[in-house]
C-alpha cells in the first residue's frame, strides 16, 4: 500500500516559487497499479520521485504499508522500493548479473542467494541466464536492457515499485510486448506500483487506477473506466481524448457483452474468444461487415454472440461503484 | 653505426639510466595520481573552486621546466635538497597534476545524470555512488589523463639531469658538454622509445579498464 498525505513540492526557481505538486492525497491499495498521467510539467514525475525522495518533499507524508517513511533515511527507504526509470540506467561498468544484484548486495544478502535470484529473474523475462549473466549492458538491445531494468527493481523483492515512464524509450511494437509481459508478471508478483506515463492508451491498458495531474494538482483519481466514462472536468475530458468511448472498449472483453446462446450456429460470421477485447471485436465487426460475431470458449464451444448493439449497450452501462466505496470496503477488509 | 656501437658498449649505463628515469617519472606521477584523483573528485562539488583549481594547474604547466628547477633551488636548499632527486620529482609532480585533475573532474561531471539517478534510486550512499559507479565509469578518462601526464613528463624529466637527478637526461647532457652527437642521439632516442612504449602499455591498460561495449575515450 502506498499512501500520500498532503504531499507538496515547491521549487524555487530564480526567486519564483513554483508549485510542482500541491497537497497530493492518494492511496494505492496493495497489489494495484496506479498510473500517474498528465502533460509535461504537470507534477506527476515530481510526485513519483517524492516517494523515494529522489526529490525531497516540501511538506506532506508518504506511508508505505502503513509505515511513515519520514522516519527512514534516504538510502534505507530507496532500498525498499523498486525503481525503474525511462533511461533504464543500467550501470555500464557492471555485468548484467551485478546490475540485477545491486540492491541485494547493498542489503548484504549472501552472494549465493542474490546470484540465484538473478538467474531466476532473467528466466522470468525469457533471457537465457547462461548467455546474459556475464554480459555488459551495452551488449544488449534496448528491449533487453529495459527488461533487465525492470527485474533489477524486483531483485530485492520490494513490495512497492516506482516506474518513471519505464517503456517510453522503446519502439511501439516492443513496448506492447514488454507491457504484456509486465502485466503477466504482475499477476504473479502482486506489487504495489506507481507508474508515470503521458500516454493515455498505456494508462488504460496497465492501470487499476489512474491519477490525472495538471499544473501540480491531482484532478481525478479513479478507475480507468470511470475516468473515461465520467471525466471530472473539461481538462480531463480533453486529455483523455474525444475518442474516450472507443478507448473504454479496451477495458471490456467479449465475455462482458455477449448474448449467451449456446445454440448460435456458426455461419459466415467471424469467431472470437471470450477474452477478445471489445476494441478488437468491434474492429472485426467493421472490417468483416458481418452483423455479429460468434463467441467461443477456451475449448472452442459456442457460448453466444455479439453485435454492434451489444457493444454499444456495454458502453452505455455506468462504470462500477466509485473509488471511495471501494477504498472503504478495502480498509474494512484489511 | 657509431650509435649502435655506443649502445653495445654502454648497455649497463643506458639500462641504469633508463631505470632511474622510469623510477623518477613513476614516483612523481604516482604522487600526482594520489593527490590529483581525490582533488578532481573533490572539486566536482563546487564549480567556482573547480575553475580556480584548474586555472592554477594551467598556470603551473606554463612555467618552463628549467625555470621551475631554478625557482626551487633556494626554497629546497632550506632542507638541503636544492638539487637532485627531490626537486625533479616535485617539478614533474606539479606538471602531472593538471592532466590528472582535469580528466578526473571532467569524467566525473560527465557521468550520465540518468546513471546518477539510478544509483541514488537503488539506495547507494554518496560514497557508494562514487566508488561503485562514478569512479569506475570515469576510469578510462582518468587513465587517459595519467597517460598524457606520463608521456609529457618522460620528456620533461630529461632536463632534470641538469639539477643532478640522473636519468636518461644525463647521457644527453654529457653528450652536449663533450660535443658528442652520438651520446646526444643515444639519450634522445632512448627517451623517445621509452615514451612510445610506455604510451602503448598505458593505452592497453586504459582499454582494460573500459567496460566492453562502452566507447573508450
Interface residues (C-beta under 8 A of the other chain):
Chain A: X52 X54 X74 X75 X76 X77 X78 X79 X80 X83 X85 X87 X88 X89 X90 X91 X92 X93 X94 X102 X103 X106 X136 X137 X138 X139 X152
Chain B: X112 X114 X115 X117 X118 X119 X120 X121 X122 X123 X124 X125 X128 X132 X133 X136 X137 X211 X212 X213 X214
